[in-house]
Amino acid sequence: MIFLRVEGEEMPLFYLLQYGLSFCLLGLALWLPGFVIERIALRGSDLKGLRTLVRVCLGLGFWMALLLLLASFQQLRPAVVWSAIGLLALLGLWVGFRFGIRHSNSEARFVYGPSEVLLVAVLCIMLAPFFLLAISPHIYWDSSAYHLTLPKLFMANEGFRYVPMNVYSNWPLNIELLFAMAMLVHDYILAKLIHFGFGLLTLYAIYAGCRMLHRNTSGWLAMFLFLANSIVAFELTFALVELAYAFFFLTGFLLMLWALDDSADRKTALLLSGVCCGILAGIKATGFVGAAVIATLYFVNIAIQRRGALWAELRLLLFRFALPVVVLWCPWLIKAAWYTGNPVYPFFYEWWGGPDWSSNLADQFSTWQRSIGMGRSPLDYLLLPVRVILQGDWDYAHFWGKVNVFWIVMIPLSLLCAVRNQVVRRCLGVAALYFIFWGLSSQQMRFLVPILPLLSIASALSVVELLSRIRASKIRILACWLCLVAAVGTLAWENVEHFRAGLEALQLYRYPSKRLKQMPVAPVDAFVNHRLPNNARLLCLNTNQGFFLERDYIADSFFEASQIADWLRDATSKADVQRRLEDRGITHVLVANIKWGIAYPSALNELLRDPQHATVLFRSKDGAVLELR
């Protein structure tokens, strides 16, 4: 083992290298199918500088489809995944020798001068703290509730299963399947790195888009503008899905811009954009919205520019774009219908119903979602764009997240530039349409991450266009560099806390690997894992954190719409509660020391306080474990 001296302590450098190498090898495995498909099917197409993005999207889409198939037939096992990786490696070698690795023209060639090397170094330095935080063993609340927990449960079952009271398990889970693959290959920290990798891919997509549409300088500026948002920095360090959403949304948008180019192979461009948007629809319950927004861009443009061929263009949009979206989205709807009888569970409960849900819960859930943000009156909606920028904070009353305040200047500047620049106009139009949907739904800041790349590109193009009007070349170059320096400075200032946390995370890695990974496990979880029988089944109250639990459990999906409270709400006696718990096979109860204001029925509280019915086995600051008699 290799060691590094840090303030007199020995830190295994092997830990950092281990995850760095694992991350690179997994990325190569995810890219391989896309390379094979592109070399065989698209090598004759001029992909307008987007060939690398197309390979990545096709590769990720292939693995999502394969993992979905494996999980559906209960074949989600390490041996199967490793066999698939090995076969793809052999196929990739054959395709590389047969058709070549790079395209024959110059579209894939990136020439870096000293300036680009310097900027790459700066970008790597800025990203290093986020990598250090991503490989730490700590996970975010939502990751423990379902982003990582569901893959873990599916792996234990070697495929999909119904997870009682977990609404998320019936939503589209494309990214969670990739998390499962990472955990099958290595562990959950590698799964966290997958989402970090989507952040890197989004940065590359921003640069590639600016390079295709404008110039390299705007690409670098746009990347730094995107990173200089606290909500993006937060997303980079945890296993979530918003950065993956942003990547496929941006790539689908860029491919749609290519389709709108008169010189483009429109059929190929629409098909590839449709594939990206089909993957997008399978990422989360609102993924289809991103696909609809991108389709609207094409519809509006053909309605304005190609009125004479409107019906022909609509047929092209339907069969080349909408069809792949539906084909890639439908398996998730079918899966939800198979387990719940409702393809969009728990939505439209009045029409299709579904287990562990009710009309009362639907009303509570809708009320909670509409309470997030700063009001729903006409005046609130009018002030929403300004409030999001200036009043965002880390609580639900302030959108739960922050973006940089420079948008209050950048967006108006982009609007001025949009009068003459069609690319800026399209970026802002798509972002505005998505923002309208966001404002009418759950106003959580992290759900706005998908439009930040579009705003970054529009702002960067506007700034560079403005600077291009300076006639003196030396002054113009100096002004561009000053803008880049200002963007990097803003990025550094905005993420000071993340940089400090990244340095502190280095101190963690001096521990042996096994001890390090036990650090996030709460004492109450450790007691459950080591002291309760293997057939124990828990009812979790005031918590849905189940990733580190090694026993079967039932928990709420949302505390603001508690399924447990709804399930037991008409239980009038301790005997009635006990009978219902027995029907579900509950043997123990884990009560977390967090008060969410959930109105559990009084009969449940009476049963847990009665020593004839429940015995306290363990108690700590995190919570208590009770055994039911």
MARTI-836916 format. One line per field, with one value per residue (C-alpha): residue number from 1; x, y, z. Coordinates in steps of 0.05 Angstrom, whole numbers. Example, Ala and Ser with C-alpha at 12.3 -4.5 7.8 and 13.67 -1.06 7.14 Angstrom:
% residues 2
resi c(1_2)
u c(246_273)
v c(-90_-21)
w c(156_143)
% end
This chain:
% residues 629
resi c(1_2_3_4_5_6_7_8_9_10_11_12_13_14_15_16_17_18_19_20_21_22_23_24_25_26_27_28_29_30_31_32_33_34_35_36_37_38_39_40_41_42_43_44_45_46_47_48_49_50_51_52_53_54_55_56_57_58_59_60_61_62_63_64_65_66_67_68_69_70_71_72_73_74_75_76_77_78_79_80_81_82_83_84_85_86_87_88_89_90_91_92_93_94_95_96_97_98_99_100_101_102_103_104_105_106_107_108_109_110_111_112_113_114_115_116_117_118_119_120_121_122_123_124_125_126_127_128_129_130_131_132_133_134_135_136_137_138_139_140_141_142_143_144_145_146_147_148_149_150_151_152_153_154_155_156_157_158_159_160_161_162_163_164_165_166_167_168_169_170_171_172_173_174_175_176_177_178_179_180_181_182_183_184_185_186_187_188_189_190_191_192_193_194_195_196_197_198_199_200_201_202_203_204_205_206_207_208_209_210_211_212_213_214_215_216_217_218_219_220_221_222_223_224_225_226_227_228_229_230_231_232_233_234_235_236_237_238_239_240_241_242_243_244_245_246_247_248_249_250_251_252_253_254_255_256_257_258_259_260_261_262_263_264_265_266_267_268_269_270_271_272_273_274_275_276_277_278_279_280_281_282_283_284_285_286_287_288_289_290_291_292_293_294_295_296_297_298_299_300_301_302_303_304_305_306_307_308_309_310_311_312_313_314_315_316_317_318_319_320_321_322_323_324_325_326_327_328_329_330_331_332_333_334_335_336_337_338_339_340_341_342_343_344_345_346_347_348_349_350_351_352_353_354_355_356_357_358_359_360_361_362_363_364_365_366_367_368_369_370_371_372_373_374_375_376_377_378_379_380_381_382_383_384_385_386_387_388_389_390_391_392_393_394_395_396_397_398_399_400_401_402_403_404_405_406_407_408_409_410_411_412_413_414_415_416_417_418_419_420_421_422_423_424_425_426_427_428_429_430_431_432_433_434_435_436_437_438_439_440_441_442_443_444_445_446_447_448_449_450_451_452_453_454_455_456_457_458_459_460_461_462_463_464_465_466_467_468_469_470_471_472_473_474_475_476_477_478_479_480_481_482_483_484_485_486_487_488_489_490_491_492_493_494_495_496_497_498_499_500_501_502_503_504_505_506_507_508_509_510_511_512_513_514_515_516_517_518_519_520_521_522_523_524_525_526_527_528_529_530_531_532_533_534_535_536_537_538_539_540_541_542_543_544_545_546_547_548_549_550_551_552_553_554_555_556_557_558_559_560_561_562_563_564_565_566_567_568_569_570_571_572_573_574_575_576_577_578_579_580_581_582_583_584_585_586_587_588_589_590_591_592_593_594_595_596_597_598_599_600_601_602_603_604_605_606_607_608_609_610_611_612_613_614_615_616_617_618_619_620_621_622_623_624_625_626_627_628_629)
u c(0_23_21_21_42_-10_7_42_-14_-9_-64_-72_-65_-90_-161_-161_-129_-177_-239_-206_-186_-253_-290_-249_-258_-333_-338_-302_-350_-410_-381_-364_-433_-443_-377_-396_-465_-437_-381_-429_-491_-470_-399_-422_-461_-435_-454_-436_-383_-429_-401_-371_-437_-475_-429_-438_-514_-520_-474_-512_-578_-555_-536_-601_-641_-599_-603_-678_-684_-640_-679_-745_-724_-690_-620_-589_-527_-452_-434_-483_-460_-386_-400_-435_-375_-327_-367_-373_-298_-285_-336_-306_-236_-263_-301_-241_-196_-250_-276_-225_-233_-237_-278_-242_-257_-236_-300_-272_-204_-193_-130_-108_-60_-27_-90_-134_-84_-85_-161_-164_-117_-160_-223_-191_-170_-241_-270_-221_-258_-323_-289_-262_-332_-363_-318_-334_-380_-434_-499_-556_-625_-660_-604_-617_-693_-691_-636_-587_-634_-677_-617_-593_-661_-664_-594_-614_-675_-634_-686_-748_-795_-852_-828_-886_-903_-844_-876_-808_-798_-853_-825_-776_-707_-658_-603_-616_-603_-534_-524_-542_-490_-437_-454_-452_-383_-355_-396_-442_-387_-375_-450_-440_-385_-433_-473_-408_-392_-457_-434_-370_-411_-455_-394_-368_-436_-436_-367_-383_-447_-413_-357_-408_-452_-402_-329_-285_-282_-357_-352_-302_-341_-406_-375_-351_-418_-453_-407_-413_-481_-488_-542_-496_-439_-487_-510_-439_-425_-485_-521_-581_-609_-613_-545_-562_-627_-588_-540_-593_-636_-578_-555_-626_-631_-565_-585_-652_-614_-575_-642_-665_-603_-620_-556_-568_-589_-656_-679_-616_-614_-687_-677_-617_-652_-712_-667_-638_-707_-732_-676_-695_-767_-741_-700_-755_-830_-825_-775_-827_-834_-763_-779_-843_-805_-753_-808_-842_-778_-781_-856_-852_-794_-827_-893_-856_-804_-835_-910_-917_-889_-920_-955_-894_-851_-901_-899_-824_-827_-877_-840_-768_-772_-836_-833_-765_-788_-850_-812_-760_-811_-865_-826_-828_-903_-914_-872_-912_-978_-953_-938_-992_-1045_-1030_-979_-965_-973_-991_-1017_-1089_-1107_-1181_-1177_-1129_-1120_-1060_-1037_-1013_-1045_-1111_-1148_-1132_-1057_-1062_-1092_-1039_-983_-1010_-1018_-947_-917_-954_-929_-857_-833_-857_-931_-978_-1016_-1011_-963_-920_-914_-895_-840_-818_-758_-729_-743_-710_-646_-643_-681_-662_-639_-634_-705_-770_-798_-740_-739_-688_-627_-589_-565_-515_-540_-504_-564_-601_-553_-537_-608_-628_-563_-580_-650_-618_-572_-630_-659_-604_-576_-620_-582_-590_-663_-674_-636_-677_-742_-732_-709_-770_-818_-787_-787_-862_-875_-828_-866_-932_-906_-858_-814_-751_-687_-652_-707_-682_-613_-631_-640_-575_-533_-579_-575_-499_-492_-538_-501_-432_-451_-480_-418_-370_-414_-413_-337_-328_-351_-286_-243_-174_-156_-109_-162_-215_-171_-155_-229_-245_-192_-218_-288_-259_-220_-283_-323_-269_-266_-341_-339_-285_-321_-388_-359_-312_-349_-344_-270_-260_-302_-262_-197_-229_-251_-178_-170_-222_-182_-127_-173_-176_-229_-277_-276_-286_-348_-379_-374_-443_-479_-520_-517_-591_-578_-518_-560_-613_-561_-523_-573_-639_-655_-648_-724_-740_-785_-787_-838_-799_-831_-806_-753_-747_-671_-660_-595_-554_-608_-596_-666_-732_-772_-833_-827_-863_-843_-865_-874_-920_-966_-954_-976_-966_-1012_-1063_-1059_-1072_-1116_-1181_-1150_-1187_-1153_-1086_-1112_-1133_-1064_-1030_-1072_-1053_-979_-983_-1017_-956_-907_-880_-837_-800_-810_-755_-774_-728_-717_-742_-809_-843_-911_-941_-1009_-999_-1063_-1065_-1076_-1007_-973_-1010_-987_-914_-917_-949_-895_-943_-943_-874_-806_-750_-688_-642_-643_-594_-595_-616_-676_-702_-716_-776_-795_-869_-898)
v c(0_70_123_198_241_292_331_272_223_168_170_112_144_77_96_157_118_60_102_145_83_48_111_114_39_41_103_65_6_53_87_23_5_75_71_5_30_95_61_11_53_126_128_159_215_285_293_367_361_321_252_242_263_216_158_172_177_114_76_98_84_14_-2_26_-17_-79_-69_-58_-123_-160_-133_-151_-224_-229_-233_-172_-208_-190_-249_-227_-154_-174_-221_-165_-119_-172_-186_-111_-103_-157_-127_-58_-83_-116_-54_-10_-52_-60_12_54_92_164_196_212_286_339_343_300_334_381_424_452_510_538_577_515_474_528_529_453_456_509_468_406_444_471_401_365_382_356_291_284_296_248_190_202_149_198_199_249_238_225_177_136_140_113_134_83_41_17_-8_-44_-78_-97_-126_-168_-193_-200_-156_-113_-124_-88_-44_-31_42_65_108_121_47_54_116_114_93_95_127_82_23_52_59_-15_-31_9_-27_-95_-78_-46_-8_50_102_85_97_167_178_162_225_264_237_265_332_324_303_363_408_374_381_455_463_420_458_526_500_477_539_594_589_558_620_620_546_558_617_577_519_565_601_534_510_576_557_528_479_449_442_406_359_340_307_260_204_242_248_323_326_266_301_363_324_288_351_392_338_328_404_408_350_385_449_406_380_451_466_466_429_374_302_317_245_223_286_277_204_216_273_227_174_226_249_178_166_232_208_147_186_212_222_290_268_269_345_356_315_355_421_400_376_443_478_438_448_524_530_489_527_592_573_514_527_497_430_431_363_328_358_337_265_268_294_239_179_201_238_219_144_131_173_130_64_82_110_56_0_42_54_-20_-37_11_-18_-89_-76_-25_-27_47_65_133_112_147_202_198_154_169_135_77_70_34_1_40_105_141_204_235_224_252_316_320_308_361_412_399_407_472_498_496_565_634_635_618_682_720_769_712_682_750_759_686_695_750_714_650_687_735_699_625_590_520_512_496_566_592_537_493_515_574_597_652_724_741_714_778_812_755_738_810_815_750_776_837_792_745_798_784_716_657_607_652_661_586_573_624_600_528_549_595_540_492_546_556_483_486_546_509_446_434_496_461_494_429_415_478_449_424_495_523_496_532_597_589_580_639_684_663_674_742_765_742_773_839_836_820_891_918_935_932_858_862_898_848_788_821_833_760_737_785_755_684_705_738_674_631_679_676_600_598_649_613_545_564_518_459_471_472_409_375_388_362_300_283_270_214_172_157_104_33_25_-18_29_89_60_46_119_140_81_107_68_49_21_-18_-47_-70_-101_-139_-154_-168_-235_-240_-249_-186_-135_-64_-8_57_118_189_163_131_124_52_46_24_-22_-96_-118_-113_-52_-9_67_129_158_229_253_308_254_197_130_97_147_138_62_64_126_88_40_55_7_-24_-92_-64_-34_-98_-139_-93_-96_-172_-174_-138_-183_-127_-154_-91_-15_36_105_161_221_270_304_316_332_267_253_180_150_152_77_66_111_75_7_28_56_-7_-55_-113_-100_-69_-75_-24_-61_-2_73_126_199_175_135_73_1_-35_-108_-124_-180)
w c(0_-16_39_39_99_121_184_215_198_146_94_45_-23_-48_-28_-74_-131_-122_-135_-188_-227_-215_-239_-303_-319_-306_-350_-405_-398_-402_-464_-502_-528_-555_-591_-623_-645_-673_-711_-742_-754_-756_-781_-847_-813_-801_-728_-726_-672_-627_-642_-572_-539_-584_-566_-492_-496_-537_-490_-428_-462_-480_-409_-381_-429_-413_-338_-343_-381_-330_-271_-304_-311_-243_-273_-240_-216_-215_-260_-314_-312_-314_-372_-410_-398_-423_-486_-500_-491_-543_-591_-580_-598_-662_-682_-668_-713_-766_-771_-733_-668_-692_-747_-811_-812_-763_-721_-665_-662_-605_-610_-544_-539_-476_-458_-461_-420_-367_-366_-362_-302_-268_-281_-251_-189_-181_-188_-141_-76_-105_-123_-52_-24_-74_-51_22_53_73_33_25_56_-11_-31_32_21_-50_-99_-69_-27_-85_-125_-62_-53_-127_-123_-63_-102_-167_-200_-190_-132_-100_-43_5_16_-27_-81_-114_-131_-183_-217_-276_-249_-306_-264_-205_-251_-265_-189_-183_-236_-198_-133_-168_-196_-133_-80_-67_-67_-140_-149_-120_-171_-228_-211_-205_-274_-301_-276_-317_-377_-370_-370_-432_-466_-450_-481_-542_-553_-550_-595_-646_-642_-628_-605_-551_-507_-496_-478_-422_-396_-397_-358_-303_-300_-292_-236_-198_-170_-100_-121_-175_-124_-77_-132_-151_-84_-77_-113_-142_-212_-230_-263_-305_-324_-342_-386_-427_-431_-458_-506_-532_-541_-579_-625_-637_-656_-706_-733_-745_-787_-861_-878_-826_-835_-802_-795_-759_-715_-695_-680_-636_-600_-590_-559_-511_-492_-484_-434_-402_-394_-357_-307_-261_-258_-292_-344_-399_-389_-414_-476_-488_-481_-533_-580_-573_-597_-662_-671_-661_-711_-766_-755_-767_-820_-857_-860_-929_-906_-837_-841_-869_-814_-761_-787_-783_-712_-693_-722_-713_-647_-609_-625_-592_-532_-524_-535_-482_-433_-437_-401_-337_-345_-356_-295_-251_-278_-265_-191_-175_-230_-243_-298_-267_-194_-148_-195_-222_-163_-175_-243_-234_-158_-129_-63_-2_-27_-21_-44_24_13_-57_-30_25_-25_-73_-16_7_-62_-73_-6_-29_-53_-37_-55_-112_-125_-192_-159_-132_-202_-230_-178_-181_-229_-185_-119_-144_-158_-99_-43_-52_12_42_66_30_42_-1_-54_-17_-54_-83_-151_-163_-160_-225_-262_-245_-294_-342_-361_-381_-420_-456_-471_-505_-546_-563_-609_-660_-639_-655_-611_-550_-567_-570_-505_-468_-500_-478_-409_-401_-421_-371_-318_-327_-314_-254_-226_-232_-199_-140_-135_-110_-133_-152_-203_-239_-250_-321_-347_-317_-375_-425_-386_-381_-456_-471_-422_-447_-520_-502_-464_-519_-573_-534_-526_-600_-616_-586_-647_-614_-614_-553_-512_-535_-515_-448_-435_-450_-401_-348_-357_-349_-287_-258_-271_-238_-179_-171_-174_-120_-75_-82_-64_-7_41_-8_-17_59_66_11_49_113_76_63_137_133_85_135_164_136_83_124_183_138_107_175_195_168_200_259_325_319_249_275_331_281_235_289_344_310_278_203_194_232_197_220_219_214_245_232_184_116_117_99_60_120_148_134_154_116_135_118_118_92_25_46_117_94_66_114_86_154_188_133_137_213_217_231_282_346_395_410_389_322_311_333_284_226_244_247_179_151_187_231_289_311_309_297_323_301_346_294_298_231_259_233_263_280_312_387_390_358_410_466_440_437_508_536_562_553_478_463_496_486_463_447_454_430_408_339_360_393_373_403_399_391_433)
% end
